[in-house]
Amino acid sequence: MRRTFVVALENQHIGDPLGDENISMEEEALMIDEADQSAQEVNQDLGDAERIVQVAESLEDLAVVAGSKEELSPHEAHLMEKAGDMAVAGTDVEPDEIVPAMESFKGADGKISGKLAMENFKETANRLWENIKRILKEVWAKIESFFYKIFGTIPSQKRKLKALADRVGEANSKTRENAKFTIAANRYMATGGTVIKSGDAYQKALKEFVETGKWLYTSYVDSLKSTGDKIAKALDEFDAEKPAEATASLASALATVSPKAPGAGAATGARWPKFEVQKGHDLLGGVSLFSLRPEKKENGDLALLELARQAQVELAPSSEKAKDNSSTIEFATLGQPEAIALIKDCETLLDAMEAYQRGKAKGEIQATKKKIETASAKADTAAGKAKASDVESEKAAVPHYRALINFNVAYARWVQQPIIPFTKLAFGVVNTTVNLIERSLTQYK
């Protein structure tokens, strides 16, 4: 976590994809490297944002407790200092940056003032919430930068696939001399821990990968938009005098949200306790898309919303079992029809990515994000009135407000995961497919 919570913002305009099919290999490698850097920073920033959310929530809880007392006993003051220690545990932030020593809250009479402590906690929590907003602004800029860079290589990728298809056509007049060839093993040639060694098995796996990609860049985005609209509506309707109504409405709306990837079926949830899990196809790369939905047995709207915020479609290893660690593979030489079919599947995958970047999908995500931000500002105003009134009103309103406002971070994470890791994986799959075809062509004389 950063030593301070201040985030430097970059004011940059991201336009259409670069779209140059004649970029050099060095330029392409640089664009992919820069995209990967953006992806790593997004993941780090979202982790920071989640951690700051926890710290801010702890402070607001402390503020409510402190504000309910005229003065704090030494024991109560000690407990609050310990709470400050716990709030920053696991970070490189000093506890006194969050909760100053309680001695600093002594009034003229030498007693520790609950009101002074409360005001400090509130002020610090508000500062952290403002920093969360700044982090999220940077996160969205980096997400945009990732897609701009990595999708900018698509025209070049398509040009190489077309040239490869021409070479495959020329191989029609040649004779296959070797039925197999040895190739270095990599993660993109395995599904579910099993290494693929033949063209028909690889083609089946690639089709399932392409099917998953088409779903991700269309149906999943539609689900994100629908869910985001529900979140924006709840935030817009938040009323500090009736705070539970908005959270109850959103909890009910999100109870049925569980986008299922192609090939989805029930899976064991050992890795994700408290969630119902659906697992998609075993994909190239040894991963699957897992759809998580809170278990219905969770009690209370606030508890359900916190789990709903953590729920997502996650790209994760298909299995926790040991994988085949072979360093080389004897792969069956691809025939001309197999090679052409694989090239077409790669082109379809790249088309789906390009449609996401150039079409309405990306714009819909941005528009929904804006709706949530606008509604959050309105809810923030409503919550501010409750905080300024009396302790009981604040105690009643703040938990519900927090449960809603935290979805700003969740929405950014739902875009980051699984779309960014899948996109990175997709380019590895395309490159591996090209390599298999090129190696197969060398087996023809």
KETORDREN-150850 format. One record per residue (C-alpha): residue in one letter; x, y, z. Coordinates in steps of 0.2 Angstrom, whole numbers. Layout:
N
- rest,X,Y,Z
- A,X,Y,Z
...
# end
This chain:
445
- rest,X,Y,Z
- M,0,0,0
- R,6,18,-3
- R,15,27,11
- T,2,40,8
- F,-15,40,0
- V,-12,53,-12
- V,-13,48,-30
- A,-6,58,-45
- L,-18,59,-59
- E,-14,59,-77
- N,-25,70,-88
- Q,-24,60,-104
- H,-36,58,-119
- I,-37,41,-126
- G,-44,40,-144
- D,-48,26,-156
- P,-36,11,-157
- L,-20,14,-166
- G,-26,3,-180
- D,-9,2,-189
- E,-6,-15,-197
- N,12,-11,-202
- I,19,-8,-185
- S,36,-16,-182
- M,39,-31,-171
- E,48,-19,-159
- E,33,-7,-158
- E,21,-21,-156
- A,31,-28,-141
- L,33,-11,-133
- M,14,-8,-134
- I,10,-25,-127
- D,23,-22,-113
- E,15,-5,-109
- A,-2,-13,-109
- D,4,-26,-97
- Q,11,-12,-85
- S,-6,-4,-85
- A,-14,-20,-81
- Q,-2,-23,-66
- E,-5,-5,-60
- V,-24,-7,-61
- N,-23,-23,-50
- Q,-12,-14,-37
- D,-23,2,-37
- L,-39,-8,-34
- G,-30,-18,-20
- D,-26,-1,-12
- A,-43,6,-15
- E,-51,-10,-6
- R,-39,-8,9
- I,-43,11,11
- V,-61,6,10
- Q,-58,-5,25
- V,-48,8,35
- A,-62,22,31
- E,-75,10,37
- S,-66,7,53
- L,-64,25,56
- E,-82,29,53
- D,-87,15,66
- L,-75,23,78
- A,-82,40,75
- V,-100,34,80
- V,-94,25,96
- A,-83,41,101
- G,-98,53,97
- S,-109,44,109
- K,-99,48,124
- E,-95,65,132
- E,-78,59,138
- L,-68,43,135
- S,-62,32,149
- P,-43,28,148
- H,-49,10,144
- E,-60,16,130
- A,-46,27,123
- H,-34,12,123
- L,-47,2,114
- M,-48,15,100
- E,-30,16,98
- K,-29,-3,96
- A,-43,-1,83
- G,-32,11,74
- D,-18,-2,74
- M,-29,-15,67
- A,-36,-4,54
- V,-18,-2,46
- A,-12,-19,50
- G,-3,-26,35
- T,1,-9,27
- D,16,2,29
- V,5,16,36
- E,9,21,54
- P,-6,20,65
- D,-4,38,71
- E,-7,44,54
- I,-25,36,55
- V,-29,37,74
- P,-18,50,83
- A,-13,46,101
- M,-29,49,112
- E,-19,61,123
- S,-21,74,109
- F,-40,74,111
- K,-39,80,129
- G,-49,95,133
- A,-45,110,144
- D,-51,99,159
- G,-38,86,155
- K,-52,73,150
- I,-52,64,134
- S,-66,72,123
- G,-77,60,114
- K,-82,74,102
- L,-64,79,98
- A,-60,60,94
- M,-76,59,84
- E,-72,74,73
- N,-55,68,70
- F,-61,51,64
- K,-74,59,53
- E,-61,71,45
- T,-49,57,42
- A,-62,45,35
- N,-68,59,23
- R,-50,62,17
- L,-49,44,13
- W,-65,43,4
- E,-59,58,-7
- N,-43,48,-10
- I,-53,33,-15
- K,-61,43,-28
- R,-44,49,-35
- I,-38,31,-36
- L,-53,26,-45
- K,-51,40,-58
- E,-33,34,-61
- V,-39,16,-62
- W,-52,20,-75
- A,-38,29,-85
- K,-26,14,-84
- I,-40,2,-89
- E,-43,13,-104
- S,-24,14,-108
- F,-23,-5,-107
- F,-36,-8,-120
- Y,-30,6,-131
- K,-12,-1,-131
- I,-16,-20,-133
- F,-30,-18,-145
- G,-19,-6,-156
- T,-9,-22,-161
- I,-25,-31,-168
- P,-23,-25,-186
- S,-5,-31,-186
- Q,-10,-48,-179
- K,-23,-49,-192
- R,-11,-45,-206
- K,1,-59,-200
- L,-14,-71,-199
- K,-18,-67,-217
- A,0,-70,-223
- L,0,-86,-213
- A,-16,-92,-222
- D,-7,-89,-239
- R,8,-99,-234
- V,-4,-113,-228
- G,-12,-113,-245
- E,5,-114,-254
- A,8,-130,-244
- N,-6,-139,-253
- S,7,-144,-266
- K,19,-151,-253
- T,20,-168,-245
- R,20,-170,-226
- E,37,-179,-221
- N,34,-179,-202
- A,19,-184,-193
- K,24,-175,-177
- F,36,-162,-171
- T,44,-158,-154
- I,39,-141,-147
- A,42,-132,-130
- A,27,-134,-118
- N,18,-118,-113
- R,3,-114,-103
- Y,-7,-110,-118
- M,-7,-128,-124
- A,-16,-135,-109
- T,-34,-136,-103
- G,-38,-141,-85
- G,-21,-147,-82
- T,-20,-158,-98
- V,-8,-154,-111
- I,-15,-155,-129
- K,-5,-164,-142
- S,-16,-165,-157
- G,-24,-153,-170
- D,-42,-159,-167
- A,-41,-157,-148
- Y,-33,-140,-150
- Q,-46,-135,-162
- K,-60,-140,-150
- A,-51,-130,-136
- L,-48,-115,-147
- K,-67,-115,-152
- E,-72,-115,-133
- F,-60,-101,-130
- V,-67,-90,-144
- E,-84,-94,-138
- T,-80,-88,-121
- G,-72,-72,-128
- K,-87,-68,-138
- W,-98,-70,-123
- L,-86,-60,-112
- Y,-85,-45,-124
- T,-104,-45,-127
- S,-116,-54,-115
- Y,-105,-51,-100
- V,-104,-32,-104
- D,-123,-32,-105
- S,-124,-39,-88
- L,-111,-26,-81
- K,-122,-13,-88
- S,-138,-20,-81
- T,-130,-22,-64
- G,-122,-5,-64
- D,-139,3,-68
- K,-146,-6,-53
- I,-132,1,-42
- A,-135,18,-49
- K,-153,18,-45
- A,-151,12,-27
- L,-138,26,-24
- D,-150,39,-32
- E,-164,34,-21
- F,-154,33,-5
- D,-164,43,8
- A,-154,46,25
- E,-171,46,34
- K,-176,29,27
- P,-158,22,23
- A,-163,3,24
- E,-175,5,9
- A,-161,8,-4
- T,-150,-7,2
- A,-165,-18,3
- S,-170,-14,-15
- L,-152,-17,-21
- A,-150,-33,-11
- S,-166,-40,-19
- A,-160,-34,-37
- L,-143,-42,-35
- A,-149,-58,-28
- T,-152,-66,-45
- V,-137,-58,-54
- S,-125,-72,-59
- P,-119,-71,-77
- K,-114,-88,-83
- A,-100,-91,-95
- P,-102,-104,-109
- G,-101,-122,-103
- A,-106,-116,-85
- G,-110,-129,-73
- A,-111,-131,-54
- A,-93,-132,-46
- T,-87,-134,-29
- G,-84,-118,-19
- A,-70,-123,-8
- R,-60,-108,-15
- W,-74,-96,-13
- P,-83,-100,4
- K,-100,-91,6
- F,-103,-91,-13
- E,-112,-102,-26
- V,-100,-106,-40
- Q,-103,-109,-58
- K,-88,-115,-69
- G,-86,-112,-87
- H,-76,-121,-100
- D,-59,-128,-96
- L,-49,-115,-107
- L,-32,-114,-115
- G,-20,-108,-102
- G,-27,-120,-89
- V,-40,-108,-83
- S,-59,-106,-82
- L,-72,-92,-79
- F,-80,-94,-62
- S,-96,-85,-59
- L,-99,-81,-40
- R,-115,-77,-32
- P,-118,-75,-13
- E,-126,-90,-4
- K,-144,-87,0
- K,-142,-92,18
- E,-133,-75,21
- N,-143,-65,34
- G,-147,-47,32
- D,-146,-35,17
- L,-130,-27,22
- A,-121,-43,24
- L,-128,-49,7
- L,-123,-33,-1
- E,-105,-35,5
- L,-104,-52,-2
- A,-112,-46,-18
- R,-99,-33,-19
- Q,-85,-46,-18
- A,-94,-58,-30
- Q,-88,-57,-48
- V,-84,-68,-64
- E,-66,-73,-61
- L,-53,-80,-72
- A,-44,-93,-61
- P,-35,-110,-63
- S,-48,-123,-68
- S,-41,-135,-55
- E,-31,-134,-40
- K,-24,-152,-44
- A,-6,-154,-50
- K,-3,-150,-68
- D,7,-159,-82
- N,24,-151,-80
- S,32,-158,-96
- S,45,-147,-104
- T,42,-152,-122
- I,27,-159,-132
- E,26,-171,-146
- F,13,-162,-157
- A,4,-170,-171
- T,8,-160,-187
- L,-7,-150,-193
- G,-16,-153,-209
- Q,-20,-139,-221
- P,-39,-139,-216
- E,-35,-139,-198
- A,-23,-125,-200
- I,-35,-114,-210
- A,-49,-118,-197
- L,-37,-112,-183
- I,-33,-96,-192
- K,-51,-92,-194
- D,-55,-95,-176
- C,-41,-83,-171
- E,-48,-70,-183
- T,-65,-72,-175
- L,-57,-69,-158
- L,-48,-54,-163
- D,-64,-47,-172
- A,-74,-49,-155
- M,-60,-39,-146
- E,-60,-26,-159
- A,-79,-24,-159
- Y,-78,-22,-140
- Q,-66,-7,-142
- R,-74,1,-157
- G,-92,-3,-154
- K,-105,2,-141
- A,-99,-10,-127
- K,-85,1,-121
- G,-96,16,-121
- E,-109,8,-111
- I,-97,3,-97
- Q,-91,21,-97
- A,-109,28,-97
- T,-114,16,-83
- K,-99,21,-73
- K,-104,39,-74
- K,-121,35,-69
- I,-114,27,-53
- E,-103,42,-50
- T,-117,55,-52
- A,-129,45,-40
- S,-115,42,-28
- A,-112,61,-26
- K,-131,63,-23
- A,-130,49,-10
- D,-115,57,-2
- T,-125,74,0
- A,-139,64,9
- A,-127,55,20
- G,-118,71,25
- K,-135,78,31
- A,-137,63,43
- K,-119,65,49
- A,-122,83,53
- S,-138,80,62
- D,-136,69,77
- V,-127,53,82
- E,-143,42,81
- S,-147,47,63
- E,-129,45,58
- K,-128,28,66
- A,-143,23,57
- A,-138,30,40
- V,-120,27,38
- P,-119,8,37
- H,-132,8,22
- Y,-123,23,14
- R,-106,13,15
- A,-114,-3,8
- L,-120,7,-7
- I,-105,19,-10
- N,-92,4,-10
- F,-99,-2,-26
- N,-89,11,-35
- V,-74,1,-32
- A,-83,-16,-36
- Y,-88,-9,-53
- A,-71,-5,-58
- R,-65,-22,-52
- W,-79,-31,-62
- V,-72,-23,-78
- Q,-54,-27,-73
- Q,-58,-45,-69
- P,-60,-55,-79
- I,-59,-44,-95
- I,-41,-38,-93
- P,-33,-55,-89
- F,-43,-64,-102
- T,-38,-52,-115
- K,-20,-54,-110
- L,-22,-73,-111
- A,-31,-72,-128
- F,-15,-64,-136
- G,-5,-78,-129
- V,-17,-91,-137
- V,-16,-82,-154
- N,3,-82,-154
- T,4,-100,-148
- T,-8,-105,-162
- V,2,-96,-175
- N,18,-105,-169
- L,9,-122,-170
- I,4,-118,-188
- E,22,-112,-193
- R,30,-127,-185
- S,18,-138,-194
- L,22,-130,-211
- T,41,-134,-208
- Q,36,-153,-209
- Y,30,-151,-227
- K,43,-152,-241
# end
